[in-house]
Protein backbone atom coordinates (compact mmCIF):
# COMPACT_ATOMS: atom_id res chain seq x y z
CA UNK A 1 0.00 0.00 0.00
CA UNK A 2 1.30 3.45 -0.91
CA UNK A 3 2.12 5.73 2.01
CA UNK A 4 0.47 9.11 2.45
CA UNK A 5 3.38 11.52 2.56
CA UNK A 6 3.60 14.98 4.08
CA UNK A 7 6.46 17.29 3.14
CA UNK A 8 8.26 16.17 6.30
CA UNK A 9 7.79 12.41 5.85
CA UNK A 10 8.65 12.63 2.15
CA UNK A 11 11.85 14.54 2.98
CA UNK A 12 12.76 11.91 5.60
CA UNK A 13 12.17 9.11 3.10
CA UNK A 14 14.30 10.83 0.41
CA UNK A 15 17.11 11.53 2.88
CA UNK A 16 17.13 7.88 3.97
CA UNK A 17 19.05 7.10 0.78
CA UNK A 18 16.68 4.29 -0.16
CA UNK A 19 14.73 4.18 -3.39
CA UNK A 20 11.63 6.33 -2.99
CA UNK A 21 8.78 6.86 -5.47
CA UNK A 22 6.49 9.86 -4.84
CA UNK A 23 3.25 10.54 -6.70
CA UNK A 24 2.42 14.28 -6.61
CA UNK A 25 -1.35 14.67 -6.95
CA UNK A 26 -4.45 16.66 -5.94
CA UNK A 27 -8.06 15.69 -5.25
CA UNK A 28 -9.40 17.95 -8.05
CA UNK A 29 -7.11 16.40 -10.71
CA UNK A 30 -8.88 13.77 -12.85
CA UNK A 31 -5.71 12.16 -14.27
CA UNK A 32 -4.30 12.04 -10.71
CA UNK A 33 -7.33 10.08 -9.53
CA UNK A 34 -6.89 7.63 -12.42
CA UNK A 35 -3.16 7.22 -11.65
CA UNK A 36 -3.87 6.47 -7.97
CA UNK A 37 -4.68 2.75 -8.40
CA UNK A 38 -1.65 2.34 -10.69
CA UNK A 39 0.62 3.77 -7.99
CA UNK A 40 -1.04 1.46 -5.45
CA UNK A 41 -0.34 -1.50 -7.73
CA UNK A 42 3.30 -0.43 -8.04
CA UNK A 43 3.55 -0.28 -4.24
CA UNK A 44 2.11 -3.79 -3.92
CA UNK A 45 4.41 -5.21 -6.61
CA UNK A 46 7.52 -3.69 -5.02
CA UNK A 47 7.05 -4.02 -1.25
CA UNK A 48 10.75 -3.30 -0.56
CA UNK A 49 10.53 0.11 -2.28
CA UNK A 50 9.07 3.14 -0.49
CA UNK A 51 6.13 4.28 -2.62
CA UNK A 52 3.90 7.13 -1.55
CA UNK A 53 1.51 9.88 -2.55
CA UNK A 54 1.86 13.56 -1.71
CA UNK A 55 -1.15 15.86 -1.99
CA UNK A 56 0.25 19.14 -3.33
CA UNK A 57 -2.67 21.17 -1.98
CA UNK A 58 -1.74 20.20 1.58
CA UNK A 59 2.04 19.92 1.13
CA UNK A 60 3.76 22.08 -1.46
CA UNK A 61 7.37 22.43 -0.26
CA UNK A 62 8.88 19.39 -1.97
CA UNK A 63 6.76 19.92 -5.08
CA UNK A 64 8.19 23.43 -5.32
CA UNK A 65 11.76 22.31 -4.59
CA UNK A 66 11.56 19.59 -7.26
CA UNK A 67 9.91 21.93 -9.80
CA UNK A 68 6.72 19.91 -10.09
CA UNK A 69 4.74 22.08 -12.50
CA UNK A 70 2.10 19.62 -13.71
CA UNK A 71 0.26 16.83 -11.98
CA UNK A 72 0.23 13.95 -11.79
CA UNK A 73 4.01 13.80 -11.56
CA UNK A 74 5.86 10.78 -10.20
CA UNK A 75 9.44 11.30 -9.01
CA UNK A 76 11.95 8.52 -8.40
CA UNK A 77 14.74 9.09 -5.87
CA UNK A 78 17.81 7.04 -4.98
CA UNK A 79 20.60 7.98 -2.56
CA UNK A 80 18.76 11.22 -1.86
CA UNK A 81 18.89 12.34 -5.50
CA UNK A 82 16.19 12.65 -8.15
CA UNK A 83 16.86 9.98 -10.77
CA UNK A 84 13.71 9.77 -12.92
CA UNK A 85 10.51 11.73 -13.53
CA UNK A 86 7.17 10.79 -15.08
CA UNK A 87 4.60 13.46 -15.91
CA UNK A 88 0.96 12.79 -16.74
CA UNK A 89 -1.24 9.72 -16.67
CA UNK A 90 0.93 6.73 -17.58
CA UNK A 91 0.65 2.95 -17.43
CA UNK A 92 2.02 0.67 -14.74
CA UNK A 93 4.58 -0.52 -17.29
CA UNK A 94 5.98 3.00 -17.75
CA UNK A 95 6.39 3.41 -13.98
CA UNK A 96 7.94 -0.05 -13.66
CA UNK A 97 10.41 0.68 -16.47
CA UNK A 98 11.53 3.89 -14.76
CA UNK A 99 11.74 2.18 -11.37
CA UNK A 100 13.81 -0.66 -12.80
CA UNK A 101 16.22 1.87 -14.35
CA UNK A 102 16.66 3.45 -10.92
CA UNK A 103 17.14 0.06 -9.25
CA UNK A 104 19.80 -0.89 -11.84
CA UNK A 105 21.85 2.29 -11.28
Number of C-alpha atoms within 10 A of each C-alpha: 15 21 15 14 20 19 17 12 14 23 14 13 21 22 16 13 13 16 23 25 28 24 26 25 24 18 11 9 11 13 16 19 15 13 21 17 13 17 23 17 14 22 19 14 12 13 11 11 17 20 26 24 21 23 17 21 11 10 16 15 14 17 20 11 8 10 9 18 10 11 20 25 20 25 22 25 23 19 13 17 14 16 16 16 16 16 15 13 19 16 11 15 11 12 21 14 11 17 23 11 13 17 13 7 7
